Amino acid sequence: MTISQLDSKTALIVIDLQEGIVPLAPEAEAKVAVENSIKLINTFHTKELPVVLVNVAGSAPGRTSYAHSGGEEVPTNWADLIPALPRKDDDILVTKHCWGALMNTDLHTQLQQQGVTQVVVVGIATSMGVESTARQAYELGYNVTLAKDAMADLSFTNHQHSVDNIFPMIAEIGSTNDLLNILNA
């Protein structure tokens, strides 16, 4: 699995690195995912490429076999992006209410207005928000790239399933260093 290239108009989409999601992943994996995401954000900022910071607030209304929050009290900062994320005034901020960032948001329109043809998707959780956003981006015609070490999941098994079985069909996969080498070439 390698990353062959990045288009001249590539955007970074950072999924759900927020107060209520990051602690759900195993601590070591979450730490690496956040650190690598920050490296990518900083490099995209330096290269003046679009950065999209996504959080989730709520969920889609449909019925599922798993109960939603079950009436549990959600902390007031649950949807807040973690403070460690570097930000610039021109970053695109998206709040979603389902797993994917391109469904029921204006993100696709914003990316199209900027001429974006490729997206790099990172964040937590690999098998939920990252995979859903990557699938939607692929279906909308974007070239999709995934840095497998800039994402984590609540379950390592789910993470590996996405990386090994789903991602190769919809994206190019590599590491944060692969992306940084291409961006800094």
mmCIF file of the C-alpha atoms, coordinates in Angstrom:
data_MODEL
# 
_entry.id   MODEL 
# 
loop_
_atom_site.group_PDB 
_atom_site.id 
_atom_site.type_symbol 
_atom_site.label_atom_id 
_atom_site.label_alt_id 
_atom_site.label_comp_id 
_atom_site.label_asym_id 
_atom_site.label_entity_id 
_atom_site.label_seq_id 
_atom_site.pdbx_PDB_ins_code 
_atom_site.Cartn_x 
_atom_site.Cartn_y 
_atom_site.Cartn_z 
_atom_site.occupancy 
_atom_site.B_iso_or_equiv 
_atom_site.pdbx_formal_charge 
_atom_site.auth_seq_id 
_atom_site.auth_comp_id 
_atom_site.auth_asym_id 
_atom_site.auth_atom_id 
_atom_site.pdbx_PDB_model_num 
ATOM 1   C CA . MET A 1 1   ? 0.000   0.000  0.000  1.00 0.00 ? 1   MET A CA 1 
ATOM 2   C CA . THR A 1 2   ? 1.516   3.257  -1.138 1.00 0.00 ? 2   THR A CA 1 
ATOM 3   C CA . ILE A 1 3   ? 0.579   6.797  -1.947 1.00 0.00 ? 3   ILE A CA 1 
ATOM 4   C CA . SER A 1 4   ? 1.592   7.651  -5.499 1.00 0.00 ? 4   SER A CA 1 
ATOM 5   C CA . GLN A 1 5   ? 0.947   11.386 -5.523 1.00 0.00 ? 5   GLN A CA 1 
ATOM 6   C CA . LEU A 1 6   ? -1.137  14.274 -4.263 1.00 0.00 ? 6   LEU A CA 1 
ATOM 7   C CA . ASP A 1 7   ? -3.141  16.555 -6.533 1.00 0.00 ? 7   ASP A CA 1 
ATOM 8   C CA . SER A 1 8   ? -2.252  20.239 -6.476 1.00 0.00 ? 8   SER A CA 1 
ATOM 9   C CA . LYS A 1 9   ? -5.601  20.952 -4.792 1.00 0.00 ? 9   LYS A CA 1 
ATOM 10  C CA . THR A 1 10  ? -5.699  18.449 -1.953 1.00 0.00 ? 10  THR A CA 1 
ATOM 11  C CA . ALA A 1 11  ? -7.588  19.094 1.286  1.00 0.00 ? 11  ALA A CA 1 
ATOM 12  C CA . LEU A 1 12  ? -6.984  17.507 4.669  1.00 0.00 ? 12  LEU A CA 1 
ATOM 13  C CA . ILE A 1 13  ? -10.146 16.357 6.461  1.00 0.00 ? 13  ILE A CA 1 
ATOM 14  C CA . VAL A 1 14  ? -9.666  15.733 10.196 1.00 0.00 ? 14  VAL A CA 1 
ATOM 15  C CA . ILE A 1 15  ? -12.503 13.672 11.648 1.00 0.00 ? 15  ILE A CA 1 
ATOM 16  C CA . ASP A 1 16  ? -13.857 13.963 15.205 1.00 0.00 ? 16  ASP A CA 1 
ATOM 17  C CA . LEU A 1 17  ? -10.706 14.826 17.150 1.00 0.00 ? 17  LEU A CA 1 
ATOM 18  C CA . GLN A 1 18  ? -12.945 16.161 19.865 1.00 0.00 ? 18  GLN A CA 1 
ATOM 19  C CA . GLU A 1 19  ? -13.260 15.969 23.634 1.00 0.00 ? 19  GLU A CA 1 
ATOM 20  C CA . GLY A 1 20  ? -15.933 13.246 23.631 1.00 0.00 ? 20  GLY A CA 1 
ATOM 21  C CA . ILE A 1 21  ? -14.419 10.986 20.941 1.00 0.00 ? 21  ILE A CA 1 
ATOM 22  C CA . VAL A 1 22  ? -10.630 10.931 21.429 1.00 0.00 ? 22  VAL A CA 1 
ATOM 23  C CA . PRO A 1 23  ? -10.851 9.301  24.907 1.00 0.00 ? 23  PRO A CA 1 
ATOM 24  C CA . LEU A 1 24  ? -12.955 6.430  23.511 1.00 0.00 ? 24  LEU A CA 1 
ATOM 25  C CA . ALA A 1 25  ? -10.020 4.985  21.527 1.00 0.00 ? 25  ALA A CA 1 
ATOM 26  C CA . PRO A 1 26  ? -7.198  3.165  23.296 1.00 0.00 ? 26  PRO A CA 1 
ATOM 27  C CA . GLU A 1 27  ? -4.920  5.839  24.740 1.00 0.00 ? 27  GLU A CA 1 
ATOM 28  C CA . ALA A 1 28  ? -1.694  4.863  22.921 1.00 0.00 ? 28  ALA A CA 1 
ATOM 29  C CA . GLU A 1 29  ? -3.372  4.648  19.506 1.00 0.00 ? 29  GLU A CA 1 
ATOM 30  C CA . ALA A 1 30  ? -5.291  7.872  20.042 1.00 0.00 ? 30  ALA A CA 1 
ATOM 31  C CA . LYS A 1 31  ? -2.094  9.684  21.041 1.00 0.00 ? 31  LYS A CA 1 
ATOM 32  C CA . VAL A 1 32  ? -0.305  8.615  17.842 1.00 0.00 ? 32  VAL A CA 1 
ATOM 33  C CA . ALA A 1 33  ? -3.331  9.479  15.698 1.00 0.00 ? 33  ALA A CA 1 
ATOM 34  C CA . VAL A 1 34  ? -3.569  12.957 17.223 1.00 0.00 ? 34  VAL A CA 1 
ATOM 35  C CA . GLU A 1 35  ? 0.192   13.591 16.938 1.00 0.00 ? 35  GLU A CA 1 
ATOM 36  C CA . ASN A 1 36  ? 0.264   12.538 13.278 1.00 0.00 ? 36  ASN A CA 1 
ATOM 37  C CA . SER A 1 37  ? -2.880  14.510 12.492 1.00 0.00 ? 37  SER A CA 1 
ATOM 38  C CA . ILE A 1 38  ? -1.235  17.614 13.996 1.00 0.00 ? 38  ILE A CA 1 
ATOM 39  C CA . LYS A 1 39  ? 1.865   17.077 11.822 1.00 0.00 ? 39  LYS A CA 1 
ATOM 40  C CA . LEU A 1 40  ? -0.366  16.917 8.758  1.00 0.00 ? 40  LEU A CA 1 
ATOM 41  C CA . ILE A 1 41  ? -2.415  19.972 9.792  1.00 0.00 ? 41  ILE A CA 1 
ATOM 42  C CA . ASN A 1 42  ? 0.760   22.004 10.283 1.00 0.00 ? 42  ASN A CA 1 
ATOM 43  C CA . THR A 1 43  ? 2.159   20.946 6.909  1.00 0.00 ? 43  THR A CA 1 
ATOM 44  C CA . PHE A 1 44  ? -1.116  21.621 5.075  1.00 0.00 ? 44  PHE A CA 1 
ATOM 45  C CA . HIS A 1 45  ? -1.184  25.061 6.727  1.00 0.00 ? 45  HIS A CA 1 
ATOM 46  C CA . THR A 1 46  ? 2.415   25.744 5.653  1.00 0.00 ? 46  THR A CA 1 
ATOM 47  C CA . LYS A 1 47  ? 1.633   24.663 2.076  1.00 0.00 ? 47  LYS A CA 1 
ATOM 48  C CA . GLU A 1 48  ? -1.559  26.794 2.149  1.00 0.00 ? 48  GLU A CA 1 
ATOM 49  C CA . LEU A 1 49  ? -3.747  23.791 1.379  1.00 0.00 ? 49  LEU A CA 1 
ATOM 50  C CA . PRO A 1 50  ? -7.285  23.530 2.779  1.00 0.00 ? 50  PRO A CA 1 
ATOM 51  C CA . VAL A 1 51  ? -7.744  22.025 6.242  1.00 0.00 ? 51  VAL A CA 1 
ATOM 52  C CA . VAL A 1 52  ? -11.173 20.807 7.335  1.00 0.00 ? 52  VAL A CA 1 
ATOM 53  C CA . LEU A 1 53  ? -11.801 20.256 11.038 1.00 0.00 ? 53  LEU A CA 1 
ATOM 54  C CA . VAL A 1 54  ? -14.885 18.119 11.635 1.00 0.00 ? 54  VAL A CA 1 
ATOM 55  C CA . ASN A 1 55  ? -16.768 17.385 14.827 1.00 0.00 ? 55  ASN A CA 1 
ATOM 56  C CA . VAL A 1 56  ? -19.905 15.383 15.427 1.00 0.00 ? 56  VAL A CA 1 
ATOM 57  C CA . ALA A 1 57  ? -22.804 16.642 17.513 1.00 0.00 ? 57  ALA A CA 1 
ATOM 58  C CA . GLY A 1 58  ? -25.591 14.126 17.769 1.00 0.00 ? 58  GLY A CA 1 
ATOM 59  C CA . SER A 1 59  ? -26.442 11.245 15.484 1.00 0.00 ? 59  SER A CA 1 
ATOM 60  C CA . ALA A 1 60  ? -28.627 10.355 12.554 1.00 0.00 ? 60  ALA A CA 1 
ATOM 61  C CA . PRO A 1 61  ? -32.261 9.833  13.619 1.00 0.00 ? 61  PRO A CA 1 
ATOM 62  C CA . GLY A 1 62  ? -32.789 6.325  12.258 1.00 0.00 ? 62  GLY A CA 1 
ATOM 63  C CA . ARG A 1 63  ? -33.415 3.232  14.379 1.00 0.00 ? 63  ARG A CA 1 
ATOM 64  C CA . THR A 1 64  ? -30.465 0.935  15.115 1.00 0.00 ? 64  THR A CA 1 
ATOM 65  C CA . SER A 1 65  ? -29.921 -2.300 17.017 1.00 0.00 ? 65  SER A CA 1 
ATOM 66  C CA . TYR A 1 66  ? -27.666 -0.425 19.426 1.00 0.00 ? 66  TYR A CA 1 
ATOM 67  C CA . ALA A 1 67  ? -29.347 2.122  21.641 1.00 0.00 ? 67  ALA A CA 1 
ATOM 68  C CA . HIS A 1 68  ? -28.224 5.702  21.166 1.00 0.00 ? 68  HIS A CA 1 
ATOM 69  C CA . SER A 1 69  ? -27.106 7.616  24.258 1.00 0.00 ? 69  SER A CA 1 
ATOM 70  C CA . GLY A 1 70  ? -29.937 6.099  26.266 1.00 0.00 ? 70  GLY A CA 1 
ATOM 71  C CA . GLY A 1 71  ? -30.659 9.361  28.010 1.00 0.00 ? 71  GLY A CA 1 
ATOM 72  C CA . GLU A 1 72  ? -27.180 9.593  29.539 1.00 0.00 ? 72  GLU A CA 1 
ATOM 73  C CA . GLU A 1 73  ? -25.991 13.097 30.279 1.00 0.00 ? 73  GLU A CA 1 
ATOM 74  C CA . VAL A 1 74  ? -23.503 14.252 27.620 1.00 0.00 ? 74  VAL A CA 1 
ATOM 75  C CA . PRO A 1 75  ? -20.755 16.587 28.904 1.00 0.00 ? 75  PRO A CA 1 
ATOM 76  C CA . THR A 1 76  ? -21.111 20.147 27.608 1.00 0.00 ? 76  THR A CA 1 
ATOM 77  C CA . ASN A 1 77  ? -17.670 20.010 25.934 1.00 0.00 ? 77  ASN A CA 1 
ATOM 78  C CA . TRP A 1 78  ? -18.279 16.619 24.269 1.00 0.00 ? 78  TRP A CA 1 
ATOM 79  C CA . ALA A 1 79  ? -18.361 18.073 20.727 1.00 0.00 ? 79  ALA A CA 1 
ATOM 80  C CA . ASP A 1 80  ? -15.506 20.582 21.260 1.00 0.00 ? 80  ASP A CA 1 
ATOM 81  C CA . LEU A 1 81  ? -12.412 19.996 19.147 1.00 0.00 ? 81  LEU A CA 1 
ATOM 82  C CA . ILE A 1 82  ? -9.422  19.134 21.303 1.00 0.00 ? 82  ILE A CA 1 
ATOM 83  C CA . PRO A 1 83  ? -7.307  22.216 22.131 1.00 0.00 ? 83  PRO A CA 1 
ATOM 84  C CA . ALA A 1 84  ? -4.121  20.631 20.700 1.00 0.00 ? 84  ALA A CA 1 
ATOM 85  C CA . LEU A 1 85  ? -5.378  21.014 17.117 1.00 0.00 ? 85  LEU A CA 1 
ATOM 86  C CA . PRO A 1 86  ? -3.660  23.898 15.316 1.00 0.00 ? 86  PRO A CA 1 
ATOM 87  C CA . ARG A 1 87  ? -6.153  26.274 13.696 1.00 0.00 ? 87  ARG A CA 1 
ATOM 88  C CA . LYS A 1 88  ? -6.098  29.052 11.150 1.00 0.00 ? 88  LYS A CA 1 
ATOM 89  C CA . ASP A 1 89  ? -8.887  31.501 10.382 1.00 0.00 ? 89  ASP A CA 1 
ATOM 90  C CA . ASP A 1 90  ? -9.443  30.038 6.916  1.00 0.00 ? 90  ASP A CA 1 
ATOM 91  C CA . ASP A 1 91  ? -9.824  26.430 8.102  1.00 0.00 ? 91  ASP A CA 1 
ATOM 92  C CA . ILE A 1 92  ? -13.179 24.922 7.207  1.00 0.00 ? 92  ILE A CA 1 
ATOM 93  C CA . LEU A 1 93  ? -15.167 23.931 10.298 1.00 0.00 ? 93  LEU A CA 1 
ATOM 94  C CA . VAL A 1 94  ? -17.887 21.337 9.853  1.00 0.00 ? 94  VAL A CA 1 
ATOM 95  C CA . THR A 1 95  ? -20.319 19.974 12.420 1.00 0.00 ? 95  THR A CA 1 
ATOM 96  C CA . LYS A 1 96  ? -21.961 16.751 11.308 1.00 0.00 ? 96  LYS A CA 1 
ATOM 97  C CA . HIS A 1 97  ? -24.856 14.737 12.705 1.00 0.00 ? 97  HIS A CA 1 
ATOM 98  C CA . CYS A 1 98  ? -24.003 11.391 11.137 1.00 0.00 ? 98  CYS A CA 1 
ATOM 99  C CA . TRP A 1 99  ? -20.818 9.403  10.594 1.00 0.00 ? 99  TRP A CA 1 
ATOM 100 C CA . GLY A 1 100 ? -19.685 10.929 7.287  1.00 0.00 ? 100 GLY A CA 1 
ATOM 101 C CA . ALA A 1 101 ? -18.679 14.574 6.882  1.00 0.00 ? 101 ALA A CA 1 
ATOM 102 C CA . LEU A 1 102 ? -20.008 14.938 3.330  1.00 0.00 ? 102 LEU A CA 1 
ATOM 103 C CA . MET A 1 103 ? -23.608 13.911 4.029  1.00 0.00 ? 103 MET A CA 1 
ATOM 104 C CA . ASN A 1 104 ? -26.053 16.647 5.089  1.00 0.00 ? 104 ASN A CA 1 
ATOM 105 C CA . THR A 1 105 ? -23.307 19.291 5.361  1.00 0.00 ? 105 THR A CA 1 
ATOM 106 C CA . ASP A 1 106 ? -22.023 21.910 2.919  1.00 0.00 ? 106 ASP A CA 1 
ATOM 107 C CA . LEU A 1 107 ? -18.492 20.442 2.885  1.00 0.00 ? 107 LEU A CA 1 
ATOM 108 C CA . HIS A 1 108 ? -18.696 19.088 -0.673 1.00 0.00 ? 108 HIS A CA 1 
ATOM 109 C CA . THR A 1 109 ? -19.819 22.519 -1.928 1.00 0.00 ? 109 THR A CA 1 
ATOM 110 C CA . GLN A 1 110 ? -16.999 24.268 -0.047 1.00 0.00 ? 110 GLN A CA 1 
ATOM 111 C CA . LEU A 1 111 ? -14.398 21.849 -1.432 1.00 0.00 ? 111 LEU A CA 1 
ATOM 112 C CA . GLN A 1 112 ? -15.750 22.242 -4.969 1.00 0.00 ? 112 GLN A CA 1 
ATOM 113 C CA . GLN A 1 113 ? -15.614 26.045 -4.662 1.00 0.00 ? 113 GLN A CA 1 
ATOM 114 C CA . GLN A 1 114 ? -11.913 25.737 -3.827 1.00 0.00 ? 114 GLN A CA 1 
ATOM 115 C CA . GLY A 1 115 ? -11.255 23.357 -6.741 1.00 0.00 ? 115 GLY A CA 1 
ATOM 116 C CA . VAL A 1 116 ? -10.314 20.449 -4.474 1.00 0.00 ? 116 VAL A CA 1 
ATOM 117 C CA . THR A 1 117 ? -9.879  17.151 -6.353 1.00 0.00 ? 117 THR A CA 1 
ATOM 118 C CA . GLN A 1 118 ? -8.277  15.031 -3.630 1.00 0.00 ? 118 GLN A CA 1 
ATOM 119 C CA . VAL A 1 119 ? -8.819  14.577 0.098  1.00 0.00 ? 119 VAL A CA 1 
ATOM 120 C CA . VAL A 1 120 ? -6.649  13.116 2.828  1.00 0.00 ? 120 VAL A CA 1 
ATOM 121 C CA . VAL A 1 121 ? -8.848  11.787 5.624  1.00 0.00 ? 121 VAL A CA 1 
ATOM 122 C CA . VAL A 1 122 ? -7.585  11.174 9.187  1.00 0.00 ? 122 VAL A CA 1 
ATOM 123 C CA . GLY A 1 123 ? -9.071  11.022 12.684 1.00 0.00 ? 123 GLY A CA 1 
ATOM 124 C CA . ILE A 1 124 ? -11.104 8.880  15.051 1.00 0.00 ? 124 ILE A CA 1 
ATOM 125 C CA . ALA A 1 125 ? -12.809 6.452  14.591 1.00 0.00 ? 125 ALA A CA 1 
ATOM 126 C CA . THR A 1 126 ? -11.319 4.594  11.632 1.00 0.00 ? 126 THR A CA 1 
ATOM 127 C CA . SER A 1 127 ? -14.321 2.318  11.018 1.00 0.00 ? 127 SER A CA 1 
ATOM 128 C CA . MET A 1 128 ? -16.947 4.995  11.557 1.00 0.00 ? 128 MET A CA 1 
ATOM 129 C CA . GLY A 1 129 ? -16.315 8.673  10.776 1.00 0.00 ? 129 GLY A CA 1 
ATOM 130 C CA . VAL A 1 130 ? -13.103 8.179  8.797  1.00 0.00 ? 130 VAL A CA 1 
ATOM 131 C CA . GLU A 1 131 ? -14.415 5.281  6.716  1.00 0.00 ? 131 GLU A CA 1 
ATOM 132 C CA . SER A 1 132 ? -17.798 6.916  6.101  1.00 0.00 ? 132 SER A CA 1 
ATOM 133 C CA . THR A 1 133 ? -16.191 10.188 4.996  1.00 0.00 ? 133 THR A CA 1 
ATOM 134 C CA . ALA A 1 134 ? -13.703 8.349  2.773  1.00 0.00 ? 134 ALA A CA 1 
ATOM 135 C CA . ARG A 1 135 ? -16.517 6.332  1.159  1.00 0.00 ? 135 ARG A CA 1 
ATOM 136 C CA . GLN A 1 136 ? -18.583 9.466  0.540  1.00 0.00 ? 136 GLN A CA 1 
ATOM 137 C CA . ALA A 1 137 ? -15.586 11.311 -0.915 1.00 0.00 ? 137 ALA A CA 1 
ATOM 138 C CA . TYR A 1 138 ? -14.797 8.406  -3.238 1.00 0.00 ? 138 TYR A CA 1 
ATOM 139 C CA . GLU A 1 139 ? -18.421 8.218  -4.367 1.00 0.00 ? 139 GLU A CA 1 
ATOM 140 C CA . LEU A 1 140 ? -18.389 11.968 -5.084 1.00 0.00 ? 140 LEU A CA 1 
ATOM 141 C CA . GLY A 1 141 ? -15.356 11.551 -7.344 1.00 0.00 ? 141 GLY A CA 1 
ATOM 142 C CA . TYR A 1 142 ? -12.503 12.746 -5.132 1.00 0.00 ? 142 TYR A CA 1 
ATOM 143 C CA . ASN A 1 143 ? -9.155  10.992 -5.120 1.00 0.00 ? 143 ASN A CA 1 
ATOM 144 C CA . VAL A 1 144 ? -8.959  9.718  -1.544 1.00 0.00 ? 144 VAL A CA 1 
ATOM 145 C CA . THR A 1 145 ? -5.808  9.183  0.503  1.00 0.00 ? 145 THR A CA 1 
ATOM 146 C CA . LEU A 1 146 ? -5.645  7.738  4.000  1.00 0.00 ? 146 LEU A CA 1 
ATOM 147 C CA . ALA A 1 147 ? -2.793  7.900  6.513  1.00 0.00 ? 147 ALA A CA 1 
ATOM 148 C CA . LYS A 1 148 ? -3.318  4.714  8.515  1.00 0.00 ? 148 LYS A CA 1 
ATOM 149 C CA . ASP A 1 149 ? -1.148  5.963  11.398 1.00 0.00 ? 149 ASP A CA 1 
ATOM 150 C CA . ALA A 1 150 ? -3.149  9.196  11.733 1.00 0.00 ? 150 ALA A CA 1 
ATOM 151 C CA . MET A 1 151 ? -6.322  7.378  12.718 1.00 0.00 ? 151 MET A CA 1 
ATOM 152 C CA . ALA A 1 152 ? -7.482  5.158  15.550 1.00 0.00 ? 152 ALA A CA 1 
ATOM 153 C CA . ASP A 1 153 ? -10.580 3.209  16.411 1.00 0.00 ? 153 ASP A CA 1 
ATOM 154 C CA . LEU A 1 154 ? -12.394 2.067  19.509 1.00 0.00 ? 154 LEU A CA 1 
ATOM 155 C CA . SER A 1 155 ? -11.416 -1.458 18.416 1.00 0.00 ? 155 SER A CA 1 
ATOM 156 C CA . PHE A 1 156 ? -8.117  -2.474 16.807 1.00 0.00 ? 156 PHE A CA 1 
ATOM 157 C CA . THR A 1 157 ? -9.982  -5.256 14.957 1.00 0.00 ? 157 THR A CA 1 
ATOM 158 C CA . ASN A 1 158 ? -12.332 -2.702 13.378 1.00 0.00 ? 158 ASN A CA 1 
ATOM 159 C CA . HIS A 1 159 ? -9.381  -0.439 12.498 1.00 0.00 ? 159 HIS A CA 1 
ATOM 160 C CA . GLN A 1 160 ? -7.549  -3.317 10.773 1.00 0.00 ? 160 GLN A CA 1 
ATOM 161 C CA . HIS A 1 161 ? -10.668 -4.428 8.927  1.00 0.00 ? 161 HIS A CA 1 
ATOM 162 C CA . SER A 1 162 ? -11.118 -0.942 7.441  1.00 0.00 ? 162 SER A CA 1 
ATOM 163 C CA . VAL A 1 163 ? -7.415  -0.577 6.557  1.00 0.00 ? 163 VAL A CA 1 
ATOM 164 C CA . ASP A 1 164 ? -7.024  -4.070 5.085  1.00 0.00 ? 164 ASP A CA 1 
ATOM 165 C CA . ASN A 1 165 ? -10.398 -4.678 3.436  1.00 0.00 ? 165 ASN A CA 1 
ATOM 166 C CA . ILE A 1 166 ? -12.297 -1.453 2.753  1.00 0.00 ? 166 ILE A CA 1 
ATOM 167 C CA . PHE A 1 167 ? -9.711  1.273  2.188  1.00 0.00 ? 167 PHE A CA 1 
ATOM 168 C CA . PRO A 1 168 ? -7.780  -0.415 -0.671 1.00 0.00 ? 168 PRO A CA 1 
ATOM 169 C CA . MET A 1 169 ? -10.976 -0.354 -2.750 1.00 0.00 ? 169 MET A CA 1 
ATOM 170 C CA . ILE A 1 170 ? -11.643 3.368  -2.291 1.00 0.00 ? 170 ILE A CA 1 
ATOM 171 C CA . ALA A 1 171 ? -8.306  5.032  -1.587 1.00 0.00 ? 171 ALA A CA 1 
ATOM 172 C CA . GLU A 1 172 ? -4.547  5.047  -1.595 1.00 0.00 ? 172 GLU A CA 1 
ATOM 173 C CA . ILE A 1 173 ? -3.167  4.159  1.820  1.00 0.00 ? 173 ILE A CA 1 
ATOM 174 C CA . GLY A 1 174 ? 0.132   5.038  3.412  1.00 0.00 ? 174 GLY A CA 1 
ATOM 175 C CA . SER A 1 175 ? 1.710   6.650  6.426  1.00 0.00 ? 175 SER A CA 1 
ATOM 176 C CA . THR A 1 176 ? 1.967   10.179 7.713  1.00 0.00 ? 176 THR A CA 1 
ATOM 177 C CA . ASN A 1 177 ? 5.638   10.176 6.703  1.00 0.00 ? 177 ASN A CA 1 
ATOM 178 C CA . ASP A 1 178 ? 4.704   9.114  3.154  1.00 0.00 ? 178 ASP A CA 1 
ATOM 179 C CA . LEU A 1 179 ? 2.402   12.136 2.938  1.00 0.00 ? 179 LEU A CA 1 
ATOM 180 C CA . LEU A 1 180 ? 4.910   14.521 4.524  1.00 0.00 ? 180 LEU A CA 1 
ATOM 181 C CA . ASN A 1 181 ? 7.599   13.380 2.072  1.00 0.00 ? 181 ASN A CA 1 
ATOM 182 C CA . ILE A 1 182 ? 5.322   14.084 -0.897 1.00 0.00 ? 182 ILE A CA 1 
ATOM 183 C CA . LEU A 1 183 ? 4.156   17.425 0.522  1.00 0.00 ? 183 LEU A CA 1 
ATOM 184 C CA . ASN A 1 184 ? 7.712   18.557 1.287  1.00 0.00 ? 184 ASN A CA 1 
ATOM 185 C CA . ALA A 1 185 ? 9.287   17.354 -1.988 1.00 0.00 ? 185 ALA A CA 1 
# 
